[in-house]
């Protein structure tokens, strides 16, 4: 994947719970380290936008959706096991 590729993420969280805070922090850390200046993160609070979450098929939080680059991908959880998250996103250490 070219280094200029833009990654677009949507993270669904449930308010200010500990799991939500961990997912936000882990995603921000990952993006700063692996995708500086080439990522966009949208945070959706399912308590504030429940209809949007249901329309997007979100039944568990936190849920991360990688919108770009295609193909899209969903990861459920706090994103705390970084090697697995990096592999799922195609950002293994050898790809960085």
N, C-alpha and C positions, 0 to 999 in steps of 0.2 A: 504494500500500500504506500503510495507516495506520501512524503512527509508533509505535504500541503493539504492533504485530505481533511475536510472538516468533519468533526464528529458532533452529532446532535443527540442529546439525551433528554429524556423526560423521566423524572423521578417522582413517583407517587408516594406520599407519606401520610401518616395519620397524626396530624397535629404536632405537638412538641414532645412526643414520647421519646424515650431513650433510644429505641430502635430507629426511629426517624432521624434523630440527631446523628447517630452513628453512620447511617447510610449517607446522609448529606456530607458529613465530614470525610468519609472514605471516598466518595465520588469526587469531591473537591481536591483531595490529596492526589488521587489517581490522575485527574485531568491536569493539575499543575505539574506533576512529575513527568507524565507520558505524552500529554497533548497540549503543551503550552501554546497559547495564541491560536489554537485551532479546535476549540470546543465551545459548545453552547449547551447550557444546562437550564432546563425549565423544571421548576418544582411545583407540583400540584398537590395541594392539601385536600385529601378526600373528605374531610369534615366540612370544608368550605365549598367544595365542588363535587358533591356526591353523584349528581347526574352524569357529569363528565367521566368520572371513574367507572360508573356502571356502563356507560356507552362504550368506553374503551376496554371493557372486559377486565377491570381490575377488581379482584376479590380479596387480595391479600396485600398488606403493606409491610415494609417498603417493597415497591416493585420498580425496577429500572427498565426503561425501554430505550434501546439504541435505535434511533430513527434513521440516522445517516452515519456512515455509508451503509448502503443496502448490502445484504439483507438485514431487515430489522431483527431485533433480538430482545427477549425478556429475561431478566434475572430477578428472582425474588429473594429478599433477605437484606442484611445490613452491608453487604459487599465487603465483609471483614476478611474473607479468605482470599487475599489478593492474587495469589498464583492462579486460582480457578477463575477469578474475574478477568484477569489479563488474558488468559487462554480463551475464554468465551468471547471476549471482544477482539481477539486477534492481535493482541498487544503483548505477546510473550516477550521476555527479555531480549531474545534474539531479533525480534521484529522492531524493537524501539530504536 
